[in-house]
């Protein structure tokens, strides 16, 4: 009689079944890990910013939670402050820049030459009720009929952009809140499960934090102060579109050597050509002293808190390379990838993975040194905690 299948002895596993299962599990884990990372790629910008901001807000968060006696409320108040800090200038700038940019472009495109162009930057032509600047309802109707389809396409594009902005803002705020409250737990899990040795994982995290401090404090805050000084100066001197020009000055502050002079020098020239010699001299004085020297004064002070271990030339090239590769957000991605790449090269060199490892005096030796300074373990102050 044939024995039941349940009573049949199990066939012996092939000798190499265990290694095959191990390789299979390795491939499966790698596949799903990369798949999970790919899911987060479209939202990498708000996630990275949330991690950096949560790390920088670690001190105020702990102080506020101690005062309130509740960490959730403390994280909620900080998140609300972030929301107001993001929305307030965005709404103000969006409402004013829309009209100012249109007016400035119309004036500059109608300039006959360089002198007229520079004058157009610092003067404002006012249209009377029935003059050339008046609104003709019939003309507006004709434009609507002529460009109706293009306007509908533009509105659809603006709607898609607005949806993306809202999603990114939500992820940023939610991510900052989650990292403030659960940051230590996320950090420990990531270090425990990362396919890296603990010291190496700590060093990569340190490099990530360093890049955030360097960009947001050492670079971003300096540019913001220079842009604020420039905006106030433009407004006091009666330069039209002061907010728009101040925003442009803030971005040009990221350029080494020339920096903000790319904006305020043409403005001073335009004031001089318009017959406002006193205003032009004042613009030059403020540009050279308050705007220009603030970079030399503020950057060393802020460098104590936001030092980025990259040469200035490498940082600028990384920012422009990231800009060409990934658009505006490449200004963040470029320095981040370069800084992490530098740390990876240093670790590989120290471990003797690429060639021989440096000795204590910088000489090459056959193996990695037996002891080296232990990398800082940020467990007491984890990322986003």
Secondary structure as GFF3:
##gff-version 3
##sequence-region A 1 385
A	DSSP	three_ten_helix	5	7	.	.	.	ID=ss1
A	DSSP	alpha_helix	17	41	.	.	.	ID=ss2
A	DSSP	alpha_helix	44	56	.	.	.	ID=ss3
A	DSSP	alpha_helix	58	68	.	.	.	ID=ss4
A	DSSP	alpha_helix	71	109	.	.	.	ID=ss5
A	DSSP	alpha_helix	114	122	.	.	.	ID=ss6
A	DSSP	alpha_helix	137	146	.	.	.	ID=ss7
A	DSSP	alpha_helix	148	193	.	.	.	ID=ss8
A	DSSP	alpha_helix	198	213	.	.	.	ID=ss9
A	DSSP	pi_helix	214	221	.	.	.	ID=ss10
A	DSSP	alpha_helix	222	236	.	.	.	ID=ss11
A	DSSP	alpha_helix	242	252	.	.	.	ID=ss12
A	DSSP	alpha_helix	261	273	.	.	.	ID=ss13
A	DSSP	alpha_helix	277	286	.	.	.	ID=ss14
A	DSSP	pi_helix	287	293	.	.	.	ID=ss15
A	DSSP	alpha_helix	294	306	.	.	.	ID=ss16
A	DSSP	alpha_helix	312	326	.	.	.	ID=ss17
A	DSSP	three_ten_helix	327	329	.	.	.	ID=ss18
A	DSSP	alpha_helix	330	350	.	.	.	ID=ss19
A	DSSP	beta_strand	357	358	.	.	.	ID=ss20
A	DSSP	beta_strand	364	365	.	.	.	ID=ss21
A	DSSP	three_ten_helix	378	381	.	.	.	ID=ss22
###
